[in-house]
Amino acid sequence: MAAVYSHSFFSAAGVTGSPTFSVPNGYVGIVRDVDVFWGSQLVPPSGRVLGAAGQAFAIWQGAIAAPNIMSWRGRHVAVGPCDLTVSVDVGDADVSVSGYLLENDGP
């Protein structure tokens, strides 16, 4: 039986733009948690976490001058090698993405 440990895929403060994080070849990434915090901003912040095919599986949309947090809980499966993206479309945010990184013994 394989040992299963939690894995931090991405963790950064003040994220802007579209940074990526990778699931390496021979592994399966299971994204379980996405936590996003944004402070008071003059333009409503928004963003998404995108899967390997560019599909959004976690989104957030803020309001003007209203700090808040968005928490997504689920099971997004990503078979490596692939890149996942944190896309902060407007403003900036503190973003944490975690889950499991499992060895892929299958075909």
C-alpha positions in Angstrom: 0.0 0.0 0.0 1.3 3.4 -1.0 1.9 6.1 1.7 -0.3 9.2 1.1 0.9 12.6 2.2 -0.5 16.1 1.8 1.2 18.2 -0.9 1.3 22.0 -1.4 1.0 22.6 -5.1 1.1 26.4 -4.9 1.3 29.0 -2.1 2.0 32.7 -2.7 1.0 36.1 -1.4 0.0 39.0 -3.7 -0.4 36.8 -6.8 -1.0 38.6 -10.1 -1.1 37.3 -13.6 -1.2 33.6 -14.4 1.5 31.5 -12.6 1.5 27.7 -13.2 2.3 24.8 -11.1 3.2 21.3 -12.4 2.2 17.7 -11.8 5.3 15.7 -12.8 5.4 12.8 -15.2 4.6 9.5 -13.4 2.3 11.2 -10.9 -1.3 12.1 -10.4 -2.2 15.3 -8.6 -5.4 15.4 -6.6 -6.3 19.1 -5.8 -8.4 19.0 -2.7 -8.3 22.6 -1.4 -8.0 26.0 -2.8 -8.0 29.0 -0.4 -7.9 32.6 -1.7 -7.7 35.8 0.3 -7.9 39.3 -1.1 -7.7 42.6 0.8 -9.5 45.8 0.2 -9.0 46.8 -3.4 -10.4 49.7 -5.6 -11.4 47.3 -8.4 -13.2 44.0 -7.6 -10.6 41.2 -7.7 -11.4 38.0 -9.6 -9.6 34.9 -10.6 -9.7 31.2 -11.4 -7.8 28.0 -10.9 -7.5 26.1 -14.2 -7.0 22.5 -15.0 -4.6 21.1 -17.6 -7.2 21.6 -20.4 -7.7 25.2 -19.4 -11.0 24.5 -17.7 -11.9 26.5 -14.6 -12.6 24.4 -11.5 -12.4 27.1 -8.8 -13.4 30.7 -9.2 -13.6 33.9 -7.1 -15.1 37.3 -7.6 -14.7 40.1 -5.0 -16.4 43.4 -4.4 -14.9 46.9 -4.2 -13.2 47.6 -0.9 -14.4 44.4 0.7 -11.7 42.0 1.9 -12.8 38.4 1.8 -11.8 34.7 1.5 -12.9 32.0 -0.9 -12.5 28.3 -0.1 -13.0 25.5 -2.6 -13.1 21.9 -1.5 -13.2 19.1 -4.1 -11.2 16.5 -6.0 -9.7 17.8 -9.2 -7.6 15.0 -10.8 -4.6 16.0 -12.9 -2.5 13.2 -14.6 1.1 14.3 -15.1 2.9 15.6 -16.8 0.7 18.7 -16.9 0.5 22.3 -15.7 -2.3 23.8 -13.7 -2.8 27.6 -13.6 -3.7 30.1 -11.0 -5.2 33.0 -13.1 -5.7 36.2 -11.2 -7.7 38.2 -13.8 -8.2 41.4 -11.8 -6.3 42.7 -8.7 -4.2 40.5 -6.6 -4.8 37.7 -4.0 -3.0 35.3 -1.6 -3.5 31.8 -3.0 -2.9 28.3 -1.5 -3.6 25.1 -3.5 -3.1 21.8 -1.8 -4.0 18.1 -2.1 -2.1 14.9 -2.8 0.6 13.9 -5.2 0.4 10.2 -5.9 2.7 7.9 -7.9 0.9 6.8 -11.1 1.3 3.0 -11.3 -1.4 2.7 -14.0 -1.2 2.6 -17.8 
